[in-house]
Amino acid sequence: MRGTVRSWDDESGWGVLVSPEVPGEVWTHFSAVRTPDPDAFASLDPGETVLFTWEEAEQDGYSYRALRVQQPGDPGTGWDDAEDEDEDEDDEEADVDALSDVRIEFDSGS
């Protein structure tokens, strides 16, 4: 989804996005902002255009929360304007990539 950064606070690390396709303002955290360099400081500028995915979730007084945010066409983030149309499919693939197996064994002492 394409939207605009309404506000951003670098010190607090969060801001608000708006889009005509979302029925309200969307809260976003710096951890949702994708950058071409994973070690770069994640920040947004009020007024800039961004691509984002969102979910309905109560967050700091907002009814919607961004899951992933990036500038259109940023190289190295794995997401561009063409993929914007298929964002639900991309998110499912990203979720699968993030899964891992954990095995926990308890010694019952017997």
C-alpha positions as CSV (number, residue, x, y, z in Angstrom):
1,M,0.0,0.0,0.0
2,R,1.3,3.5,-0.8
3,G,1.0,6.2,1.8
4,T,2.6,9.3,3.3
5,V,4.5,9.9,6.5
6,R,2.3,12.2,8.6
7,S,4.7,12.5,11.5
8,W,7.9,10.9,12.8
9,D,9.9,11.3,16.0
10,D,13.5,10.0,15.7
11,E,14.0,10.2,19.5
12,S,11.0,8.1,20.3
13,G,11.4,5.9,17.2
14,W,7.9,6.0,15.9
15,G,5.5,7.9,13.8
16,V,2.2,7.9,11.9
17,L,1.4,7.0,8.3
18,V,-1.7,7.9,6.3
19,S,-3.2,6.5,3.1
20,P,-6.6,7.0,1.4
21,E,-6.9,3.2,1.4
22,V,-6.8,2.9,5.2
23,P,-9.7,4.1,7.3
24,G,-7.5,5.8,9.9
25,E,-3.9,6.7,10.8
26,V,-1.4,3.9,11.0
27,W,1.1,3.8,13.9
28,T,4.6,2.7,12.9
29,H,7.8,1.8,14.8
30,F,11.4,2.1,13.6
31,S,11.7,-1.7,13.7
32,A,9.1,-1.9,10.8
33,V,11.1,0.4,8.6
34,R,13.2,-1.5,6.0
35,T,16.5,0.1,4.8
36,P,18.9,-1.1,2.1
37,D,21.6,-1.4,4.8
38,P,20.3,-3.5,7.7
39,D,22.7,-1.7,10.0
40,A,21.4,1.8,9.0
41,F,19.4,4.1,11.3
42,A,15.7,3.6,10.4
43,S,14.0,6.9,10.1
44,L,11.2,8.5,8.1
45,D,10.6,12.1,7.0
46,P,7.2,13.8,7.3
47,G,5.7,14.2,3.9
48,E,7.7,11.4,2.2
49,T,5.9,8.7,0.3
50,V,6.3,5.1,1.5
51,L,5.1,1.6,0.8
52,F,3.7,-0.3,3.8
53,T,1.7,-3.2,5.0
54,W,-0.6,-2.9,8.0
55,E,-2.9,-4.7,10.4
56,E,-5.8,-3.8,12.6
57,A,-4.3,-3.6,16.0
58,E,-4.7,-1.1,19.0
59,Q,-1.3,0.7,19.4
60,D,-0.8,3.9,21.5
61,G,-4.3,5.1,20.7
62,Y,-4.2,4.2,17.0
63,S,-6.4,1.4,15.5
64,Y,-3.9,0.3,12.9
65,R,-0.2,-0.6,13.0
66,A,2.4,-0.9,10.2
67,L,4.1,-4.2,9.8
68,R,6.6,-3.2,7.1
69,V,7.5,0.2,5.7
70,Q,10.0,1.3,3.0
71,Q,10.6,4.0,0.5
72,P,9.4,3.0,-3.0
73,G,12.2,1.5,-5.2
74,D,14.7,1.2,-2.4
75,P,17.2,-1.4,-3.6
76,G,18.2,-4.3,-1.3
77,T,15.0,-4.4,0.7
78,G,13.4,-7.1,-1.4
79,W,10.2,-5.1,-2.0
80,D,9.3,-2.6,-4.7
81,D,6.3,-1.1,-6.4
82,A,5.6,-4.2,-8.5
83,E,5.5,-6.3,-5.4
84,D,3.2,-3.9,-3.7
85,E,0.3,-5.6,-5.4
86,D,1.2,-9.0,-4.0
87,E,2.1,-7.8,-0.5
88,D,0.0,-10.5,1.3
89,E,1.8,-13.3,-0.5
90,D,5.2,-11.7,0.2
91,D,4.5,-11.4,3.9
92,E,3.5,-15.1,4.1
93,E,6.9,-16.0,2.4
94,A,8.8,-13.7,4.8
95,D,7.0,-15.3,7.8
96,V,8.0,-18.8,6.6
97,D,11.6,-17.7,6.2
98,A,11.6,-16.5,9.8
99,L,10.4,-19.8,11.3
100,S,12.9,-22.1,13.0
101,D,12.7,-25.4,14.8
102,V,13.5,-25.5,18.5
103,R,13.7,-28.7,20.5
104,I,13.5,-28.6,24.2
105,E,14.1,-31.7,26.4
106,F,13.4,-31.9,30.1
107,D,15.2,-34.3,32.4
108,S,12.6,-35.7,34.6
109,G,15.2,-36.8,37.1
110,S,14.3,-40.5,36.8
